[in-house]
Amino acid sequence: MTRVRIVVATLRLAERCLPPALFRGLLCAAAAPLALADLLGLNRRSPTPALLLRLPGGVRPRGGRLRRCGRFFIKRLAMRMSHFMRFIPERLGRPRWRARCRIEGLDRLEAIRATGRPIVLATLHFGGMAEIFHVLRARGLPAAFLLAWNPRRQLPFRVRLDDLADRVSGLEGLPHVFELARLRKAHDFLAGRSDAAGGRILLIAVEGAGEDDPVVPGPGCSIRLRSGFLRLARMTGAAVLPCLLTVTGPLRAVIRIGTPVPDQLVASRALHRQACERVVEQWTPWIAADPEQCSPLLVASLLPPPGQAES
């Protein structure tokens, strides 16, 4: 842990002091061994080119083995470099970093928040999931994450960085993470009073891991999902929007926020499967464009469309 803190502190200082091109070169050198470890299968939290061949045909990487491995390394290198953004949360609101992480669909998000409604952003373990949270909060949006466990417990220095970012963005005192074991607190966060600028936002990664989780078909693939995010939205009156962050290059990313799921599909438990289908049909083109950014958990949740045998 001490080594991690030293590396992070060094990179934070370099980002502040070095010319941008020189800093990117330094960060590339630091990220390259991690991307190579991903390629060689030495990191169990990363996919491998062989694992991605298990993806359904609609989202599977194309080309021969050499081309797939080369593309995989380049994509994973860009992802590893972009993970640096989570270590400078207090700087992500500055023009330089705003230009490096665009938000598509921000107008839709803001229009819903302006009515005072809370929002559930349904996301997946894809691209830079953690960076969605940091980028939204850096822009003053009251966002929190619902996770199975709280990673901040293992990284105390991250807590200090997040607190520093909150002082910059004016979100001091607003919770960052809710654990599934304390789901009631997440419910109260959404159902509570809206902030002065609008409703609150809760990000939830919703891919399923168990055989009992329903399989929802989409164009090119099906996804095993947990539908609890819809029940939470129904109880709190929240709007539901699909959301993914795709890394588009070294230290460049785009957060895509889709169109809202119709309220009538969220309000009725009998229509929740249709609501899930609306979410999946928006995700799948984003996944198919960059399958190398899938996590192993997401790879395990992606299945062939109905009637198509797994190859």
DRENGU-644480 format. One line per field, with one value per residue (C-alpha): residue number from 1; x, y, z; residue in one letter. Coordinates in steps of 0.5 Angstrom, whole numbers. Example, Ala and Ser with C-alpha at 12.3 -4.5 7.8 and 13.67 -1.06 7.14 Angstrom:
BEGIN
k: c(1;2)
xx: c(25;27)
yy: c(-9;-2)
zz: c(16;14)
r: c(A;S)
//
This chain:
BEGIN
k: c(1;2;3;4;5;6;7;8;9;10;11;12;13;14;15;16;17;18;19;20;21;22;23;24;25;26;27;28;29;30;31;32;33;34;35;36;37;38;39;40;41;42;43;44;45;46;47;48;49;50;51;52;53;54;55;56;57;58;59;60;61;62;63;64;65;66;67;68;69;70;71;72;73;74;75;76;77;78;79;80;81;82;83;84;85;86;87;88;89;90;91;92;93;94;95;96;97;98;99;100;101;102;103;104;105;106;107;108;109;110;111;112;113;114;115;116;117;118;119;120;121;122;123;124;125;126;127;128;129;130;131;132;133;134;135;136;137;138;139;140;141;142;143;144;145;146;147;148;149;150;151;152;153;154;155;156;157;158;159;160;161;162;163;164;165;166;167;168;169;170;171;172;173;174;175;176;177;178;179;180;181;182;183;184;185;186;187;188;189;190;191;192;193;194;195;196;197;198;199;200;201;202;203;204;205;206;207;208;209;210;211;212;213;214;215;216;217;218;219;220;221;222;223;224;225;226;227;228;229;230;231;232;233;234;235;236;237;238;239;240;241;242;243;244;245;246;247;248;249;250;251;252;253;254;255;256;257;258;259;260;261;262;263;264;265;266;267;268;269;270;271;272;273;274;275;276;277;278;279;280;281;282;283;284;285;286;287;288;289;290;291;292;293;294;295;296;297;298;299;300;301;302;303;304;305;306;307;308;309;310;311)
xx: c(0;6;8;2;1;8;7;0;4;9;4;0;6;8;1;2;9;11;9;2;6;12;7;3;10;11;4;5;11;8;2;5;7;0;-3;2;0;-7;-5;-1;-7;-3;-9;-15;-19;-17;-20;-15;-16;-17;-23;-26;-27;-32;-36;-43;-41;-45;-40;-34;-27;-26;-19;-14;-10;-4;-9;-14;-8;-5;-11;-12;-6;-7;-14;-12;-6;-11;-15;-10;-7;-14;-15;-10;-16;-19;-13;-14;-21;-21;-18;-23;-27;-22;-22;-16;-20;-27;-24;-21;-28;-34;-41;-46;-53;-52;-57;-62;-59;-60;-67;-69;-65;-68;-75;-72;-73;-67;-64;-61;-56;-55;-48;-44;-37;-34;-29;-28;-34;-30;-29;-36;-37;-31;-33;-40;-38;-33;-38;-42;-47;-49;-47;-46;-45;-48;-43;-43;-37;-34;-27;-25;-24;-18;-15;-15;-11;-17;-22;-17;-17;-25;-26;-21;-25;-31;-29;-27;-34;-38;-41;-38;-42;-45;-44;-40;-41;-47;-46;-51;-51;-54;-59;-64;-59;-58;-66;-66;-61;-65;-72;-69;-69;-67;-61;-61;-59;-64;-65;-59;-56;-54;-50;-51;-47;-53;-50;-52;-47;-52;-56;-62;-61;-66;-62;-65;-64;-61;-58;-53;-52;-56;-54;-55;-58;-60;-67;-66;-64;-71;-75;-71;-73;-80;-80;-76;-80;-73;-72;-67;-62;-57;-50;-43;-36;-32;-24;-23;-15;-10;-13;-19;-26;-33;-39;-45;-52;-58;-65;-69;-73;-81;-84;-89;-84;-81;-87;-90;-86;-90;-86;-79;-77;-79;-75;-69;-69;-70;-63;-60;-61;-58;-52;-50;-47;-43;-40;-39;-35;-30;-31;-23;-26;-31;-29;-29;-35;-39;-36;-39;-46;-46;-49;-52;-58;-64;-64;-57;-52;-46;-40)
yy: c(0;5;4;5;12;14;12;16;22;22;22;27;32;30;32;39;40;37;39;35;31;29;27;23;20;18;16;11;8;7;4;-1;-6;-7;-7;-12;-16;-16;-19;-24;-26;-24;-20;-24;-17;-16;-20;-23;-24;-31;-30;-25;-30;-33;-27;-27;-26;-20;-16;-21;-18;-19;-21;-26;-27;-22;-16;-18;-18;-12;-8;-11;-8;-1;-1;-4;1;7;4;4;11;14;10;16;20;17;20;27;28;35;37;34;40;44;46;41;35;37;37;30;27;29;27;25;26;31;35;30;28;36;36;31;34;40;37;35;28;23;19;12;11;3;2;-4;-6;-4;2;6;5;9;15;16;18;22;26;27;30;34;38;39;33;30;23;17;9;3;-3;-10;-7;0;0;6;2;-1;6;11;16;16;18;24;25;25;30;35;34;35;42;44;42;44;37;37;32;28;21;17;10;6;-2;-7;-9;-2;-1;3;8;9;9;15;18;18;19;25;32;34;39;46;45;39;31;26;21;14;9;2;-4;-8;-14;-21;-26;-32;-37;-34;-27;-26;-26;-20;-20;-15;-14;-18;-21;-22;-20;-23;-17;-16;-12;-9;-3;-2;-4;2;7;5;6;13;15;16;16;10;12;7;10;7;10;8;10;13;14;16;20;21;18;19;18;16;17;14;16;15;8;10;11;6;1;2;3;-4;-10;-14;-9;-9;-14;-10;-4;-8;-9;-2;-1;-7;-5;2;-1;-7;-2;1;-5;-8;-2;-4;-11;-10;-6;-11;-14;-21;-20;-17;-22;-28;-24;-23;-29;-31;-28;-33;-38;-37;-43;-41;-42)
zz: c(0;1;-6;-9;-5;-7;-14;-14;-10;-16;-21;-18;-18;-25;-27;-24;-26;-33;-40;-42;-47;-42;-37;-42;-44;-36;-35;-41;-38;-32;-35;-40;-35;-33;-40;-41;-35;-38;-44;-41;-36;-30;-27;-25;-25;-33;-39;-44;-51;-50;-45;-50;-55;-51;-52;-57;-64;-64;-59;-60;-63;-70;-74;-73;-67;-68;-69;-63;-59;-61;-61;-54;-51;-54;-51;-44;-44;-46;-40;-35;-37;-36;-29;-27;-27;-20;-17;-19;-17;-15;-22;-26;-26;-30;-37;-39;-36;-38;-45;-44;-41;-45;-43;-48;-46;-40;-43;-41;-34;-33;-35;-31;-25;-26;-24;-17;-19;-17;-22;-22;-27;-29;-31;-32;-30;-37;-39;-33;-29;-23;-27;-28;-21;-20;-27;-25;-18;-21;-25;-18;-19;-13;-15;-11;-12;-10;-9;-6;-2;0;-4;0;7;4;1;6;2;-3;2;3;-4;-5;1;-2;-9;-5;-2;-9;-12;-6;-5;3;7;1;1;-4;-3;-1;1;-1;6;8;2;6;6;-1;-1;3;-1;-7;-3;1;-1;-7;-7;-9;-16;-17;-16;-13;-18;-16;-20;-20;-23;-25;-29;-26;-23;-21;-25;-22;-25;-31;-38;-42;-50;-54;-61;-62;-55;-48;-41;-35;-30;-23;-24;-16;-19;-22;-16;-12;-18;-17;-9;-10;-16;-19;-27;-30;-35;-38;-37;-40;-40;-46;-46;-53;-52;-47;-42;-46;-45;-46;-41;-45;-42;-46;-46;-40;-39;-40;-33;-34;-35;-28;-24;-26;-23;-29;-34;-31;-36;-42;-38;-38;-45;-46;-42;-46;-53;-51;-48;-53;-59;-54;-52;-59;-61;-55;-53;-50;-44;-41;-34;-33;-29;-35;-40;-36;-36;-44;-47;-54;-57;-56;-61;-62;-60;-56;-61)
r: c(M;T;R;V;R;I;V;V;A;T;L;R;L;A;E;R;C;L;P;P;A;L;F;R;G;L;L;C;A;A;A;A;P;L;A;L;A;D;L;L;G;L;N;R;R;S;P;T;P;A;L;L;L;R;L;P;G;G;V;R;P;R;G;G;R;L;R;R;C;G;R;F;F;I;K;R;L;A;M;R;M;S;H;F;M;R;F;I;P;E;R;L;G;R;P;R;W;R;A;R;C;R;I;E;G;L;D;R;L;E;A;I;R;A;T;G;R;P;I;V;L;A;T;L;H;F;G;G;M;A;E;I;F;H;V;L;R;A;R;G;L;P;A;A;F;L;L;A;W;N;P;R;R;Q;L;P;F;R;V;R;L;D;D;L;A;D;R;V;S;G;L;E;G;L;P;H;V;F;E;L;A;R;L;R;K;A;H;D;F;L;A;G;R;S;D;A;A;G;G;R;I;L;L;I;A;V;E;G;A;G;E;D;D;P;V;V;P;G;P;G;C;S;I;R;L;R;S;G;F;L;R;L;A;R;M;T;G;A;A;V;L;P;C;L;L;T;V;T;G;P;L;R;A;V;I;R;I;G;T;P;V;P;D;Q;L;V;A;S;R;A;L;H;R;Q;A;C;E;R;V;V;E;Q;W;T;P;W;I;A;A;D;P;E;Q;C;S;P;L;L;V;A;S;L;L;P;P;P;G;Q;A;E;S)
//
